[in-house]
């Protein structure tokens, strides 16, 4: 799972693609983009235009901030 500096968290955190974030949160990609626009989740945007969502913000949004390392690593699968 890529790690980037997250300005919202103020530290380096793990990030996933919008597609993977939507799968984890069990919402559509469109909903995930709406969450980004509403600042319910946050992340970084590469120069290419691709966005990567901060895993910490996803876990807070879906109400599971206490995941252990094994469960967290499953976010990167697929």
Residue pairs with C-beta under 8 A, 6 or more apart in sequence:
1 14
1 15
1 16
1 55
1 73
1 75
1 76
2 14
2 15
2 52
3 12
3 13
3 14
3 15
4 12
4 13
4 15
4 43
4 44
4 52
5 11
5 12
5 44
6 12
6 13
6 15
6 42
6 43
6 44
6 54
6 56
7 42
7 44
8 42
8 54
8 57
9 42
9 54
9 56
9 57
13 54
13 55
13 56
14 54
14 55
14 56
14 72
14 75
14 76
15 43
15 44
15 52
15 53
15 54
15 55
16 24
16 52
16 53
16 55
16 58
16 75
16 76
17 50
17 51
17 52
17 53
18 29
18 32
18 33
18 36
18 51
18 52
18 53
19 29
20 75
20 76
20 78
21 32
21 41
21 53
21 58
22 28
22 29
22 31
22 32
23 78
24 58
24 62
24 75
25 31
25 32
25 58
25 61
25 62
26 62
27 35
32 41
32 53
35 41
35 61
36 42
36 43
36 51
36 53
40 57
40 61
41 53
41 54
41 57
41 58
41 61
42 53
42 54
42 57
43 51
43 52
43 53
43 54
43 57
44 51
44 52
44 54
45 51
45 52
46 52
55 72
55 75
56 65
58 75
59 65
59 67
